[in-house]
Amino acid sequence: MPGFLSRRAFLLTGAAVAGTALVAAVGGVGYLATVDVDGLDGHVDGDSGVLNAFVVIHADGRVVVNVPKTEMGQGIHTGLAMVVAEELDIPFDERISVAFPVEPLPAYSVWFNMLQVRPEEASGPVVWLGRRVIGQLGFIATGASGSTMGMWHPMRVAGASARQMLLAAAASRLGAPVSQLTTANGFVLHEASGRSLSYGELASDAAVLPPPDEPVLKPAAEWRLIGRSQPRVDLPAKVRGEPIFGADVVQPDMLHATVRHPPVFGAQVANIANEAEVRAAPGVVDLVVIDSRQVAIVADSWWRAEQAAWLLDITWTRTEADTVTSAQMSARLQSALESKTPYGHIDDGDVESVLTDASASVIEARYTVPFVTHACMEPMNATVIVRQDGSAEAWVPSQSPFAIRQGVFKGAGWAGVEPETVTCNVTMNGGAFGRRSDQDVVVQAAFLAARHRGRPVKVMWSREEDMARGLYRSHAAAQLRAALGPDGLPLAYDAVVASQSVIDSIASRNLPINPGPEGDALTVEGLDKLHYAIPSRRTRSQNVPSHMPIGFWRSNGFSFNTFFTESFIDECALAAATDPLDYRRALLRDNPRHLAVLNRVAEMSNWGAPLPEGRGRGIAIEECYRSIVAQVAQVTVAADGEVTVDRVFCAVDVGMVVNPDAVVAQMEGGIIFGVTTTLMSSITLEDGAVVESNFHDFPMMRIADAPDVTVEIIASDLPPGGAGEPGIVPVAAALANAIHAASGRRLRSLPLATTETIGKRRSRRILRA
């Protein structure tokens, strides 16, 4: 175990700088009030002992675990608290509560997640730079399926360190050597004398002791919590309706605001013809243009603000995108695939010579996907107050306190607000999927709060603004080619993807430095297929800029590239007259871990068993976020093209599993998310503007239409991988492959179906032409 993770530099005792609250995102299961930290030494705060940055123990035995990750329904507050409880040797019961520390301590840094590096693997110059630079910023963020991957080891160390400090404190109290003491159920025991001390009794003494240089971690054979499903700490409060989401925030003397954005991204406000009329509408307090691109209405209630916004008669400036249509955007992608100078990512072997060999059987196909939006159930919102002394406080359903602080500074810096004066309250998130990592709505709320200093201002976007003026996953197209050998297996594989760079788009909005679009790794996620045994391979990308703002979207490039590649593998299998499962088995001959997952999902789905006419199975597999996931979709295609997704089987190897129930839930949720996107989701453009405006034309999967989902976890002793996004990744390809098996139709563009409405409440999915 690297020493830098086990010593005081990592175990920074204390959970916040002076005077700032730690706000629990779970709501109703325990808050940790103000904890002042003085330097790097242990600290006693009233009746509690702050043993390190993650563990606070109260005199009555209650243990507060600081989990620096946003709870967005993925169960991370439960999983990481379990890790601490395991090493601390305390039951996972009502004594455990969770707090979300928002202060940027290095111990809470997200740099491991950003680099997709597990702490126990940290080495090399890039990792050193991340630890020295990014790590010292203490940048807290939640995403990239990296919470357990990046934090499970540090939190094990924190729990083990606290336990050893409690043992040392007990040894001093009992006058016995530590070697004669044991721990169990929140007590230190001295079996020889029959005496015991609770953790609560020892917390104050333990907090002022130096932490051990090398905390001894529990061997896996002694684990009682890790690997066993535990109840979610946030669910009881949710059932009672107690947690506060951003939309629920209420503050004294609060103002409400709604915003109108230009119909075409990039346009500016040219004129508001009826400004006086809108200002005079009932309840309206303010009308202001923000950054020349948004019109905000501030009122004494959101509904009054929204009603006034309906009256607005805004003239927007013309842009170069005013005539752009989805067809034109698609044509740009296709043209980009013909680029003579795409960016090269991988070039192994001699792809070109193999593909041009006259004896080779070359298979070629093109695939496309549209823009899609996040469609979070809770619309974008933020509440900010700028006080008379220049300090600020924000209540935001966000994936990152860092983004909140920077957003408040960006919006209210002109009024003298500095990032270090901002108190962040991260509320529950009503869906995130990458969307809540951006700063846009926070900037708007902060700007308005600075205009109305001393009063909280809550900005809430309407569903229509959220859908048609938000952020999107990029559209994309790919051209894939393979040269098949005499056995039908690929000798060479060539992949080019055309897409808009998500890194370039995000950085241009939120960061002072923009690395540019070239070589965007998120664009080619899932394109390489390194787990398949292919002698020569090449992957390239071409950036296709547009006026559309794009952002992180659940699984990013994997969400479209795996659809491209795993559909193409089926096409290669068909050309080789080989069963798609057997074809993949041959390609995975050098990767037993992948092969085990593939074989298990085949067994689960009874692959190869005959199905009635009109039904089919499709299979797909991917390695993503340090996990391996394989799925089989079973569909029914009626004679008129109506498609029903009957079942989805999923086998997943996520490494060592902390809370199996949470992993299964993440796979199930990801699969439903993926089925929805695959069949129904598309953002289209006319005259440069987004057509879709609400769930009537950007529909969600209904419970009655959802397929049966069966998930099995493959046992593994590898460190944890990600679980939040892998469930989505193979879905589109598995469905497309199943539809081909059922109908003989190869669909290479998403969404696979159109929505046909029947009456007022029912609809059906009809395969696209």
N, C-alpha and C positions, 0 to 999 in steps of 0.2 A: 504493500500500500504506500503510495507516494507520501513522503513526510510532510509536504506542504499542505496536505489536506487534513492532517491529524493534529497539527500543532495550533497554538493560540492564534496564529495569523488567520487560520480558517475558522476556528471556534470563537469568533468575536463575541464575547458575552454581551448580552443586551440586545434588545429587540427594536429599539428606536432611539433617535436622537432626542435631546431634551425637549419636552413639551409637546410631542406629536403622538397622537393616538394610533394604536394598532387597531385596524377596523376588521372585524371578522366578516368575511364574505358569506359565511353560511347562515348567519342570522338565526337567533333563537337557540343556538347550541353553545354559546359562551363567547364573551368578548374579553380581551385583555386591555384594560384601561391604560392610561399613560404609564410608561416605564422609562425612567430616565437612566441613561447609561453614562458612566463617568470613566472614560478611557477604555482600556482593554481588560481591566480586572473584573472579577465577579462582583455581583451587586445584589444587595438585599433591598427590596422595596416593600416596606410595611411587613405584612405577614407572608410574603412570597420571596422565593429565591430564584434569581435569574441565573441559571447554570450555564447557558450559552445562548447563541442566537436563535436556537430552535426550541429550547426547553425552559419552561417556567413552572415551578412547583409551589403551590400555596400550602399554608400551614394545615389546612384541613384535608390535604392529600389530593386536591384537584391538580391535574396536570394540563397545562395549556401548551399545545404544540403549535409553533409558528410555521405555517406552510406558505411560502412565498409564491404561490401559484393561484390564479383565478379559478374558482369553482364555476364551471360552465355547464354542469350536468354530467361531466365525465367521471366524477367520483374521486378526484385527485386529493381532496382534503381528507378523505377516508384512507386512501392507499398510503399516502406519505405519513399520516399520523400512525397508521399501523406499523410502519417501519420503525418509528421512534419508540412506540410502545413495546415492540418486540425486543429491542435492544435494552430498553429501560426495565424490562421484566415486570410489566404492569398489565393487568387485564384491559381489554378494549371494551370498557363499559362507560357508565355515566361519569366516571372520574376524568375521562378524556374530553377535552374540548379543543376547538381549532380556532386560531386567529390568523388573519392575513396581514403580515408585516409589509408595510408599503415603503419603508425607508430604504434608501439605496446602499445597504451595507454590502461589502464584498462577499460576505458569506451567502448572500441571496442571489449572487450573480447568475445570469442566464447563459453565460458564454459557452458552457458545455453544450447546452441545447442548440445554440446557434451553429456551432461547429459540428454538431452530430458526433461529439466525442464523449464517451463515458469517462467519468472522473478517474476510475481505476486504470484507464488506458492512457491517461494524459502524458504525452511526451512529444518531443520534436519542436522545431522552431515556430510553426504556426500556432500550436497549442501554447507554447511559452508566451507568444505575443498576446494571445487571447487572455491568458491568465494575468499577465502584467498590465495590460491596457484595458480591455473590455471588462475583465474581472474586477478591477479596482473601481470601475464606475458603479458596480452593484446594480446593473441594469436588470430590473425585474420584468419578465414578460412570460406569457403562457402561449405556447403554440408549437408547431412542428412535431407534435406527438412526443415532445421531449421532456415532459415533467418528471415522470418516473425514471426515464433513462438518465437524465442529468442530475436528479436530486436524491435518488434512493441511497446512493453510497454516502454522500455527505450527511444525510439524516440518520443513517445507521451509525456513522461516527459520532454524531451529536448525541444520540441515545446512549451509546456505549460509554461515551465520555461522562455523561451525567451519572450513569449508574456507578462508574468507578469513583466519582467524586462523592456520591452518597455512601459508598462503602468506606471510603477514607474518613468521612465525617463520623460514621458509626463506630469505626475502630477507635477513634479518639474518645468518643462518648463512653464506649463500653470497656475501654482499656484492654482490647483484644486485637491481635494482629488481623489484618485483612484476610489472610489466608484461611482463617477460621470462620469467616462470615460468608453467608450466601444471601441471595435475594429471591423473593417470590411474592407475587400479588401486591406489589407496592410496599413491601417491608424488607428491611435488612434483618436477617436472622442469625443468632449465635446459638447453634444447636447445643453446644456443650453446657451452657448455663440456662437454656430455655428462654433467654431474653430476646426481645425484638424491638425495633424502632421503625415507625412508619416513615415514608419518604417526606411527609409533611413535617414531621418533627425534626428531620435532618436538613430540610431544604435551605434554611438560612445559613447553617454552618457550612454546608457543601458549596454554596454559591461563592464563598470567598476563598475557596481552595484553588490551587492551580490545576488546570486540566491535565490529564495524563498525556505524555508525548505520543504514545502509541496505544490508543484504546483497543482493548481486546474485543473483537466482534464475535458474536455467537456463531458457532458452526451450524450449518443448515439442519443437521440432525436434531438440534435442540429447539428449532423454531416451533412455536405454538400458534402464532398468528399468521405469519407470512405463508402464503400458499393456501390459506383457508378462507373461504368467503366470510366476510364480516358485514354487518348492516351499515348502510351509508349514514354518516353523521349528519348529513343535511336533510335526509328524508323526513324525519319526524316533524321538523319545523316547517317543511314545505307542505306536508299534509295539513298542518294547522294554519297554513297561510301566513306564517310569521316572517319569512325572509323578505327583505326589501330589495326589489329590483329597481333599476334606474327610473323606470316609469312610475314607481310608487313613491319616490322621494317627495316629501313635503317639508318645507322649512317656513319659519315665521316670516310673514310679510313678503312672501314669494311672488315674483312676477313670472309670467309664462310667455313663451315666444314660439312662433312657427316661422318657417323660412321658405322662400321660393327661389329655386335655382333656375338658371337658363335652360330652355328646352334642348338646346344644342350646347354640349360642353365646349367651353372656350368663349362663349358669347359674354358680353357685358351689358349692363343696364344703360340704355340710351336715354330713356325717358319714362317717367311714371305720370300718366296723363291725369289721374284722379287722386293725387296724393292728399289733397285737402279733404276729400270725401272719405278716404280710408282713415285718416287721422281722427276724423269726427265720429267714426263708428263706435258703438257702445263698448266701453271697457278698454279701448285702445289707449296705451300710454306712450308708445313710441313707434316710429317707422324709420328705418335706417337701411342704407345700402352698405353691405359689408364687402370690402375688397373689390368693389365695383362689379361684383358678379352675383351677389345674393341680396335679396330683399327680405328683411326681417320685420315682423310685426310683433310688438310687445304689448301684452294686455294683462288684465287682472285674472283671466282664466285662459286655458289653452283653447277651449272651444270658441271663445270670443275672438282670440287672435286668429284662429283658422277661418272663422266666418269673415273677418275683415280681409284676410288674404284672398279669399274668393273674389272680392271686389276689385282687386288690383288690375289695372290696365297698364301693363308694362310693355314697352318697346325694347327689344333686345338688338344689339348690334349684329351685323352680318358676320359670318365666319366662312372659312374655306370649306368647312364640313357641312354647310347648309343643304347641299343636294345629295349627300352621301346616303346610300341604301345598303341593306344587307347584301344584296347581290354584288354590288361594287366591292364591298369589304371582302367577300368571298373570292372575287376575282383577284384582288390584291394578294391574297394568300397563295392562290394557285400560281400567280406570276412569280412570287417570291421563291417558290419551290424550284424555279428554273434558274435561280441566281447562279452566276459563275464563281462567286466569291463568298459562299456561306462560311460561317465560323466553324472551325474544326474542333471537335471535342475529343473524339477517339479515332485513331487510325491504326489498327493492328493488322498485320499481314499485308496482303496485296489484293485489296478488294477489287480494284478496277480491272486488273488483268484477269481475275477469275470471272468477273461478270461479263467480260468481252470475249472470253474463250468460246469458240464456236461449238464446242462439245457440251457446254453448260446449258442446263434447262433453267431459264431465268423467269422468276415469278415477280410480278410488279403490281402494286396497288396503291391507290390514293384514298385518304380518309380525311374527314373534316369534322370539327365541332364548333358550335356557335359560342358567342358570349353567353354567360349565365351570371345570375346574381346570387347573393347569399340567402335572401328571403328569411332573415331572422324573424321569429315571431314577435319579438319586442322591437319596435322601430327604434331608430337611432335617437339617442337623447343624452343630455348632460345638464347638470345643475351646477352653477358656479356663483360664488359671492366674492366680490372684491371689497375688502373692508377699508375704512377710512385711513388706517395706518399703512396701507399698501400691501398687506398680507391677503392671501386668497385661500379659499377652500372649495373643493370640487367633489361632487358625488356623481360617479360615472360607472355604468356597466362596461368595464374596459378589460382588455387583456394585458394591460401594462400600466402601472403607476407612472412609469417613465414617460409614456405617451401622454398621460394626463398632464403631468407637469410641463412638458414641452408645449402641449396644446394651449394651456393656460397662459404660458409666457408668450407664445406666438400671438394669442388673441388679446392679451391685456398688458403686454410689455410696454406698450406706448403710455400706459397709465402708471408706470413705475413698478409693476409686479415682477419679481424675480423668481426663478424656479424654486430656489431654496425656501421661499416663504409660502409655498403652496402646500396645504394639507390635503392629502388624497384619501378619499373614501371610495373604495372599490365595491360597488354593490353587486348583487347577483346579476348574472347575464342571462337574458332571455334568448339564448342562441348567440353564437359568436362566429365560428367557422373562419376566423381570420379577419372578418369585417371590423371587429371592435379593437383591432390593433392600430387603427388609423386615428388621426387627430382632428379630423374635419369638424365634427359636431362640437368638440370641446373648444376649439378655436372660436366658433360662433358664440357659444355660451359665455366664454370669457370676455369677448369683445363687448357683448351686451351688458354683462355684469360690470365692466369697467365704466360704461356709460351711466349705469344706475348704481353707483357705488353705495355700499351699505345694504343693498337688497339682493337676495338670491334671485337669479334668473334661470329658469328651467326651459331649455330648448327641446322641443319634441318635433321630429319630422313626421309628416303624415305618411301613410303607407305609400301613397302615390309618389311623393318625393323620394322616399327610400328606394322604391322599385325602379323609378325612371331617372333618378338623378344621383344614384349612389356609386358604388364601386363594383367591379365585375371581374370574373375570371376571363382571361383572354380567349378570344376565338383562336383556332389553330387548325393547321392542315399538315399532313405528312405524306411523303412519298417513300415507300418502302420497297426494296428490291432484295431478292435472294437468288443465288445460284445454287441449284440443287445438284448433288452428286448422284452417282448411279444408285445409291441406296435411298435416294429421296431426301436426305438430310442436307441442310445448308452447308455449303463450302465457304460461302461469303454472304455477308449481310450488310446492307447499306441503308441508312435511314437519314432523311432530312426532314426537319420539322420547321414550319414557319409559324411564328407566333409573336405577340407583342411582349416585350420584356417586362416582367412584373417588378424586378428589382429597380429598373430604370424609372418606372412609373411611381413606385412607392418612394424612392429616394428623392425624386423631384418635388414631391409634396411635403415630405417630413424630415429630411435630413440635410445638413449643411454641405455634405459631400455626396456627389452622385458618381458611382463607378461606371455608369453608362450601360448600354444594353449588350455590348459584346460579351459573349461567353457566359450569359446568364445561366447558371446551373439549374435553376428551377424550371427553365424552359425544356430541358432535356431529361428531367427525371423520368425514369421508366423507359427511356428510349434505347438504352444500351444493351439490355438483356445479357449481362455478363454471366449470369448463372447458367446460360445455355452454352453447350460445347459447340462453338462455331469457330473454325480456324482463322477466318479473316472477318473483321468487322470495322465499320466506319459509321460514326454519328456526327451530324452537323446540324447547325441551326441558322435560321435567318430571321432577324428582327423585322417585324412589320409594324411600324408605329401607326398610331391612329389618334383621333381626338378623344377616345374613350379612356377614362381613368380606370386602371385595373389595380387589383390588390391581392393579398394573400387569400386563397380560397381552399377550403378543406381538401388537402392532399395535392394542391398545386398542379405541377406538371404531370404527376402520376395519374391525375384524374382523366387526362386525355391521351397521354402517350401509351398507357397500358391498354386502353381501348384500341389504339392503332396496332400495337405490336402483337397483342394476344389474338386479335382478329386475324392478323396476317399469318401468325403461326398456324391457325386453323386452315387458312387458305393454302399454305405450304403442305400441310398434312393431306388436304384434299387432292392437291396436285400429285402427291406421292402415293395416293390411294392407300393411306394409312390412317388408322383410327387416331383422332386427336389426342387421346390419352396416351396411347402407345408412342406417338410421335414425341410428345413432351418427355415421356420416360427416357427415350433415347437421348434427347438433348440434355437431360439432367443426370446423365450417367456418372458425371464426376462430382455431383453435389448431393450427397446422401441426405443432408438436412432438408433440402428442397424436395427431394424425391419422397421422403417420408410424409411430408405435408400433402403432396399431390396424391399419393397412394391412399392416404386416409380419407380425403374428400371423395375420391372415387368409390371407396368402400361405403362411405356414408350414403352416397347417392344411388348405390346399386348400379353403377355405371355399366353399360353393356346389356342390361336387361331390356327386353323389348318394350316399346311404348305404343299406344294406339296411334293411328294415323292423325296427323295434325299436332302431335306433341313431340317435343325434342329436348335434349339436354345439351348444354354448352359448358365448357370448362375453361378456366383461366387461372394463372398463377403469377404472383409478383413478389419480389423482395423490396420492401420499402420501410423506412424508419427503423432499421435494424430488426425487422420482423419479416416473416414469410407467411403469406396468406394465399390460399387457394379456394376457389369457389366453383360450384356447379349450380347452374340455374336450370330449372325445368319450366318450360312454357307450353301453352296451348295456343295455336294459331288457327282461328276459324277460317272457313272458306272465304268470307268477305274481308279477311285481313285483321279482324279484331284479335288482339293479343292479350293473353292473361298470363301473368307471372304466377305460377302455381307454388313453387318452392325454391328456396335457395339454401344450399348446403355450404358450410364454411368450415374449413380447418385452418388453424392458425398457430404458428410457433412465434410467440413473442418473448422468447427467452424465459427467464425466471419470472413467475407470476406472483405478484403481491396479493391481489384480491381477485380471485377468479370470476366472481360475480360481476365485477366492474368490467373485466375484459370481455365477457360474453355480452354485456349490455352495450359496450362500445361497438362490437362487431354487428350486433343487431341493428343499432341505430345507424351505423355507417351504411349497412346494406340497404335499409329503407331510403336513406338519403341518396344513395347511388341509383337505386331503381327509379326514384322520382326524377332525378336529373337525366338518366338515360332515356326514359320514355317520353318525358314531357317538357323539359326545361329548355327554353331558348329566349334570348333577348334579341329582338330584331330592330332594325333601323329603317326609318323613312324620313327623308329630308333632314338627315343628320341627327334626328331625335329618336329616343327609345320609344317603341310602340307600347310595350307592356306597362301596366300601371297598378295592378293589384292581383289578387289571387284568382280572379275570374279568367285572366289571360296568362298568368304565370302560376298554374295550379300546383298544389301539393298533393302527395299521396294521402288518400283517406284510409282510415283504419279498415274499412270494409274491403278495400282493394289491395291491402298489403299482403304479400305472400307469407306463407309459413317459412320461418327461418330456423335452421338448426345449426348450432355452433359447437365445435369441439376444439379444445385447447390441447396442443401437442406438448407433452412434458419435455422440459429442457432445463439444463443446469447452466446455460449461458446467462450473462447479465441481462437485465430487462431491456426489451426493445419498446417501440411505440405501439399504442393501441388505439389512439383517437382517430387516426386517419386510414390505416390499412384496410378497414372493412369496406370502404368505398371503392378502393382502387380496382379490383378485378371485375366489378359488377357489370360495367358496360360491355366489356368483351364477352363475358360469360353469357349475357343476354343476347347479344348479337349472334354468337355462335349457336345458342339454343334455337333462336328463330330460324337460322339457316337449316339446322337439323330438322326442324318441324315443317318448314315450308319450302326449302330450297332457295330462298331469297337471301342474298348477301347484301346487308345494309352497311354502308361504309360512312354514313353521316349521322350525327346525333342532332336532335332527338330521334329515336327510332320510330316513334309513333306520333300521330296527331290526336288531338282531343276532340271528340264529337259529343256534344251535349245532347242529352235525352231528357226533356222536361226541365224542371227547375233545379233538381238536385243530383241527378244521375248523369254520368258521362261514361264513355268507353274510349279505349285506345285503339286506333286503327293504324296499321303499319304504313309508313310513308311509301310513296311510289318509288 
